[in-house]
Amino acid sequence: MFQARCIKYCLVILNLLFSLLGLTILLLAFWFRFDERTKSLYEVAQHGEKFTIGIYAMWAAGGLLLVAGFTGYFAVTRESKCLLWVYFAIIVILFLVEMAVAIWAFAQKDEVIKQLQDAYAGTIDVSNPDAVDFKCMINALHKTLGCCGYKDKWGLMRGCSTKYKDCLEAIEEIINSKLHIFAAIAFGIALITVFGIIFTILLQRSIKPSGVI
């Protein structure tokens, strides 16, 4: 049947997209973790649990997308109802995880920013400025974010003169900019997942008991 064949080829393309998106998310997670701009934030926020949870969630989502892509490819090409049910279960779980992570990320955005800002301010106020590790970490953060010091609650600049940009504002700006990337990717994945669920159901119904479409 021509319609069933079209559905099959659409699923093959969708699974290719799943694999590419999974790889993209994994690369983005590594970028957020090891890129010079965000690596400095991570090191300042060693105790910022929600920031690190977000990175781990991206690794998990990317891995799950890759698994879904490969499972779906083999399920469709082999025209196996059993594998299609496994694939269907994976993409439904994937969709639910996407929704949960997206809601969590947007709900916790302000708290993540606050944790990073508090970690930075605490590091400036408490650490020994002559320590080599402290100098390297703070200098890297200042250089990559283009800022230095921060304004306290009285509006006084701490750590640097007033001619420099406030690092607390710079931290908020970079998190917000990264969040837009995350939102765009999450929306794209959710849309592809919905199509994957629909096409999988249609393909399941078109496969005869003998396994032939």
C-alpha positions, 0 to 999 in steps of 0.5 A: 500500500502506497500510504503505508509506504509513505508512513514508513519512509516518514518514520525513517526520516523522523528517526534520522532527525531524532538521532541528529537532535540527540547528538546535537543536545549531547554536543550542546550539553558538553558545550555548556559544560566545557565552553569557556563562557559557561565552564567558568560559571560551572566552576564558580557554582560547584554547589549550584545543584540545579545548574548541574542537574540541567546539564545532566538532564540534557545528557539524558535527553540526548542519549534517549533521543539517540536510543529512540532514533536507532530503535525506531530505524530498526523497528521500521526497516524490519517491520516488526510489531514488537519493536514498534511497540518498544519504539512507541513506548520510548517516544511516549516516555521521551515526550513526557520527559521533554515536557517535564524538563521544559517545565522544570527549566523555565520554572527554576530559571530564576533560582538557577540564576540566583544560585550562580549569582550568590555563588559568584558573590560569595566567592568574591567576598570569601575567597583569598584573592592571592590564591592562584586557583581563585585568580585563574577562575575569576579572571577566566570568568571576567574575561569570557563574560566581559565583566568584573565585580558586582553591585551589592544591595547598597549599589556599591561595586564589590571587587572592581571599579564602577567602570566595569559591567556588573557580573551578576547582570552578565550571569543573568544575560548568558543564562537567558540567552542559553535558555532561548536555545534550549526552548527552540530545541525543546519545541522542535523535539516535541513537535517531531515526537508528536508526529512520531507517535502518530506515524507509529500508530498508523504503521502499526495498524497497516502491518498485517499479521505476517509482518508485511505492509 
